[in-house]
């Protein structure tokens, strides 16, 4: 991990990407595990946030459970990249936006409380940019955790059971929005969230535990900016496979070293045939290509046409929009 000679910094950013304490004073729990003080932990996180090395301490949400999302792209002429990226980023529900090496070059994730909200955002982007928007909705996930070891290759994580949406209650959406926007860096952050929502801290803690157990909150912890931490080679790899072949290829690909995301998405006939997607994060392009080569040698993927779309710029990275008014609270 670049720039982290301090073992406390390394442990804080690597060991707490998930499993963040859901207790009255979570930063005290981190301090006890790290052998430091609560205020020391908070100061370190504030420093990492200010330096752009983390986006927040907060949650990521299982897609299409408590909210809706889709991956989308436009083919922006080179002279218009900045302009179109600004149009895309102006949408509160766009929580990730990258420039990638392809004719379809501006890729983004649009989120919202429901699919109608997402559709409206895509329609506005089309109208304001004058460009065709490819909508590539999720069909099935194989690995959507995105947390990964900053010290090196981590052991593959077992596939989690599907989220249990039967536990959802009125008011959960607002709690989740607060977590995706970012947990306050204060001594009693869950109490602060409760005060903002007009709810007691114990009530908030109970609902968060339920949502974590039900896997609606996919991950709760430190959300790092991998580029700022030395993982600068970010490639989205897409494979042209029929859906039936993905039954076997998806699970195998999802557990390969260096694969941080893996899922099937709906193609656009005649325009974008690719169904199987995987993200590779590495320290260098050469390392990413080595991991791609290893994945491509899997029997299920051998000889399959694919593209590696390396990102060259990140325009936006923030939490998902879950509640209708959540855009006002997003942190970039």
C-alpha positions in Angstrom: 0.0 0.0 0.0 1.7 3.2 -1.2 2.4 6.0 1.3 1.6 4.0 4.4 4.6 3.3 6.5 2.4 3.6 9.6 1.1 0.1 10.5 -2.0 1.7 12.1 -2.9 3.4 8.8 -2.4 0.1 6.9 -4.6 -1.8 9.4 -7.3 0.8 9.5 -7.8 1.0 5.8 -7.3 -2.7 5.1 -8.9 -4.5 8.0 -12.0 -2.4 8.4 -13.4 -2.3 4.8 -16.1 -4.5 6.1 -17.4 -5.7 9.5 -17.5 -2.2 10.9 -18.8 -2.2 14.5 -22.6 -1.5 14.9 -22.3 -0.2 18.5 -22.8 3.1 20.3 -19.1 4.1 19.9 -17.7 2.2 16.9 -14.5 4.2 16.7 -13.7 3.2 20.2 -14.1 -0.5 19.1 -11.6 0.2 16.3 -9.2 2.0 18.7 -9.2 -1.0 21.0 -8.5 -3.4 18.1 -5.7 -1.1 16.8 -4.2 -0.2 20.2 -4.9 3.5 20.0 -7.5 6.0 21.0 -11.0 6.9 19.7 -9.9 10.4 18.8 -6.8 9.0 17.2 -8.9 6.8 14.9 -11.2 9.7 14.0 -8.3 12.0 13.2 -6.7 9.4 11.0 -10.0 8.9 9.1 -10.5 12.6 8.8 -7.0 12.9 7.3 -7.6 10.1 4.8 -10.9 11.7 3.8 -9.3 15.1 3.3 -6.5 13.5 1.2 -8.9 11.7 -1.0 -7.7 8.3 0.0 -11.1 7.2 1.3 -14.6 8.4 0.1 -16.3 7.8 3.4 -16.9 5.3 6.2 -20.2 3.9 5.3 -22.3 1.3 3.5 -22.6 -0.3 0.1 -26.0 -1.7 -0.8 -27.0 -4.9 -2.6 -28.3 -3.8 -6.0 -32.0 -3.7 -6.7 -33.0 -4.5 -3.1 -33.8 -1.2 -1.3 -33.1 0.8 -4.4 -32.5 0.5 -8.1 -29.3 0.9 -10.2 -27.9 0.3 -13.6 -24.6 0.5 -15.5 -24.7 2.9 -18.5 -22.4 4.4 -21.0 -22.2 7.0 -23.8 -19.8 7.4 -26.7 -18.6 11.0 -26.1 -16.5 12.7 -28.9 -13.0 13.5 -27.5 -13.6 17.2 -27.7 -16.8 16.8 -25.5 -15.5 14.5 -22.8 -15.3 17.1 -20.1 -18.7 18.6 -21.0 -20.5 15.3 -21.1 -18.8 14.0 -18.0 -20.1 17.2 -16.2 -23.7 16.5 -17.5 -23.5 12.9 -16.2 -22.0 13.9 -12.9 -24.6 16.5 -12.3 -27.2 13.8 -11.7 -27.4 13.1 -8.0 -28.0 9.4 -8.6 -24.8 8.9 -10.5 -22.4 7.6 -8.0 -19.6 6.3 -10.1 -18.4 7.9 -13.4 -15.2 6.8 -15.3 -13.5 7.5 -18.6 -12.5 4.1 -20.2 -10.5 3.1 -23.2 -13.2 2.4 -25.8 -15.4 4.1 -28.3 -18.1 3.8 -25.5 -15.9 5.8 -23.2 -17.9 7.4 -20.4 -19.2 4.8 -18.1 -21.3 5.4 -15.0 -23.6 3.8 -12.5 -27.0 5.5 -12.1 -28.9 4.8 -8.8 -32.2 5.9 -7.3 -35.0 4.8 -5.0 -36.8 3.0 -7.9 -36.3 2.1 -11.5 -38.5 5.1 -12.7 -36.0 7.4 -11.0 -33.1 5.8 -12.8 -34.9 5.9 -16.1 -35.6 9.6 -15.7 -31.9 10.2 -15.0 -30.8 8.4 -18.1 -33.4 10.3 -20.2 -32.1 13.6 -18.9 -28.5 12.6 -19.7 -29.6 11.7 -23.2 -31.5 14.9 -23.7 -28.8 17.2 -22.3 -25.9 15.5 -24.1 -27.6 14.5 -27.3 -25.9 11.1 -27.1 -27.3 7.6 -27.1 -27.2 6.1 -23.6 -26.7 2.3 -23.4 -28.6 0.9 -20.4 -26.9 -2.3 -19.1 -29.0 -3.5 -16.2 -27.8 -6.2 -13.8 -29.1 -9.7 -14.5 -27.3 -11.6 -11.8 -24.4 -11.0 -9.5 -21.5 -13.3 -8.7 -19.3 -11.0 -6.7 -20.3 -7.4 -5.8 -18.4 -7.0 -2.6 -15.6 -4.6 -4.0 -13.6 -4.7 -0.8 -10.2 -6.0 -1.5 -6.9 -6.4 0.2 -4.5 -3.5 -0.1 -1.6 -5.6 1.1 -1.8 -8.0 -1.8 -4.0 -10.9 -3.1 -6.7 -11.9 -0.7 -8.3 -15.3 -0.3 -11.5 -15.6 -2.4 -14.7 -14.8 -0.4 -17.4 -17.3 -0.6 -20.6 -16.4 -2.5 -23.2 -14.9 -0.2 -26.8 -16.0 -0.2 -29.3 -13.7 -1.9 -30.5 -10.7 0.2 -33.6 -11.2 2.2 -35.8 -8.2 1.4 -38.7 -9.5 3.6 -37.1 -7.7 6.6 -37.5 -4.2 5.1 -39.6 -1.8 7.1 -40.7 1.8 6.7 -37.8 4.1 7.5 -35.1 1.7 6.6 -34.4 3.6 3.3 -33.5 6.8 5.2 -31.1 4.9 7.5 -29.4 3.2 4.5 -29.2 6.6 2.7 -27.4 8.1 5.7 -24.9 5.1 5.7 -24.3 5.3 1.9 -23.7 9.1 2.3 -21.2 8.5 5.0 -21.1 7.8 8.7 -20.3 10.9 10.8 -16.7 11.0 12.1 -17.9 11.7 15.6 -17.8 9.7 18.9 -21.5 8.6 18.6 -22.2 8.5 14.8 -25.3 6.3 15.0 -26.8 8.6 17.6 -26.1 11.5 15.2 -27.9 9.7 12.4 -30.8 9.0 14.7 -31.0 12.6 15.8 -31.1 13.7 12.1 -33.9 11.2 11.3 -35.9 11.7 14.5 -35.1 8.2 15.8 -33.4 6.8 18.8 -29.9 5.4 18.6 -30.9 2.0 19.8 -33.6 1.8 17.1 -31.1 2.8 14.4 -28.6 0.2 15.6 -31.2 -2.5 15.6 -32.3 -1.8 12.1 -28.7 -1.6 10.8 -28.0 -5.0 12.3 -31.1 -6.5 10.7 -30.2 -5.0 7.3 -26.6 -6.3 7.6 -27.7 -9.8 8.6 -30.2 -9.8 5.7 -27.4 -8.8 3.3 -29.3 -5.7 2.1 -26.3 -3.7 3.4 -23.7 -5.6 1.4 -20.7 -4.0 3.2 -20.2 -1.6 6.1 -16.8 -0.1 6.6 -14.1 2.1 5.2 -14.6 2.8 1.5 -11.2 3.4 -0.1 -10.2 5.2 -3.2 -8.0 2.5 -4.7 -6.2 4.8 -7.2 -5.0 7.1 -4.4 -3.7 4.1 -2.6 -1.5 2.8 -5.4 -4.0 0.5 -7.2 -4.0 2.6 -10.4 -4.8 -0.1 -13.0 -8.6 -0.4 -13.1 -9.9 -2.6 -15.9 -13.5 -3.5 -16.7 -13.3 -6.7 -18.7 -16.4 -7.9 -20.7 -16.9 -11.3 -22.3 -19.2 -12.2 -25.2 -20.9 -15.3 -23.8 -24.5 -16.6 -24.1 -26.3 -16.5 -20.8 -26.4 -20.3 -20.5 -22.6 -20.4 -20.6 -22.4 -17.8 -17.8 -24.0 -20.3 -15.4 -20.5 -21.9 -15.0 -18.2 -19.2 -16.1 -19.5 -16.5 -13.7 -18.9 -18.3 -10.5 -15.5 -19.5 -11.6 -14.4 -16.0 -12.7 -15.7 -14.4 -9.5 -13.2 -16.1 -7.3 -10.1 -15.6 -9.4 -7.3 -13.5 -7.9 -7.6 -9.8 -8.6 -11.3 -10.0 -9.6 -13.2 -7.5 -7.4 -16.5 -7.5 -9.2 -18.2 -10.1 -11.4 -21.8 -10.1 -12.7 -24.0 -10.7 -15.8 -25.7 -7.7 -17.4 -28.2 -7.4 -20.2 -26.6 -6.7 -23.6 -27.9 -4.3 -26.3 -28.5 -6.3 -29.4 -26.5 -5.1 -32.4 -24.6 -2.6 -30.4 -23.0 -4.2 -27.2 -23.2 -8.0 -27.1 -21.2 -8.5 -23.9 -23.0 -10.1 -21.0 -20.3 -11.2 -18.5 -18.4 -8.4 -16.7 -15.5 -8.4 -14.2 -13.4 -5.7 -12.6 -9.7 -6.1 -12.1 -7.8 -3.8 -9.7 -4.0 -3.9 -9.8 -1.0 -1.8 -9.0 0.0 -1.6 -12.7 -1.3 -2.3 -16.1 1.1 -5.2 -16.5 -0.2 -6.8 -13.3 -3.8 -6.4 -14.4 -3.0 -8.0 -17.7 -1.4 -10.9 -16.0 -4.5 -11.5 -13.9 -6.7 -11.1 -17.1 -4.5 -13.7 -18.8 -5.0 -16.1 -15.9 -8.7 -15.6 -16.0 -8.9 -16.0 -19.7 -7.2 -19.4 -19.4 -10.1 -20.8 -17.4 -11.8 -23.6 -19.4 -15.1 -21.7 -19.3 -13.4 -18.6 -20.9 -10.7 -20.0 -23.1 -11.0 -18.5 -26.6 -14.0 -16.3 -25.7 -14.0 -12.9 -27.3 -13.5 -10.2 -24.7 -12.4 -6.5 -24.2 -10.4 -4.9 -21.4 -11.6 -1.4 -20.8 -9.0 0.3 -18.6 -10.1 3.5 -16.9 -8.0 6.6 -17.4 -9.9 9.0 -15.2 -12.4 9.0 -12.4 -14.9 11.8 -12.5 -17.2 10.8 -9.6 -17.2 8.2 -6.8 -19.7 8.5 -4.0 -22.5 6.6 -2.3 -25.6 5.4 -4.0 -28.8 7.4 -4.0 -31.4 5.4 -2.0 -34.0 7.9 -0.8 -35.7 10.4 -3.0 -34.0 13.4 -1.2 -30.7 11.6 -0.6 -28.9 13.6 -3.3 -28.8 16.6 -1.0 -26.7 14.6 1.5 -24.3 12.9 -0.9 -20.6 13.4 -0.2 -18.2 13.4 -3.2 
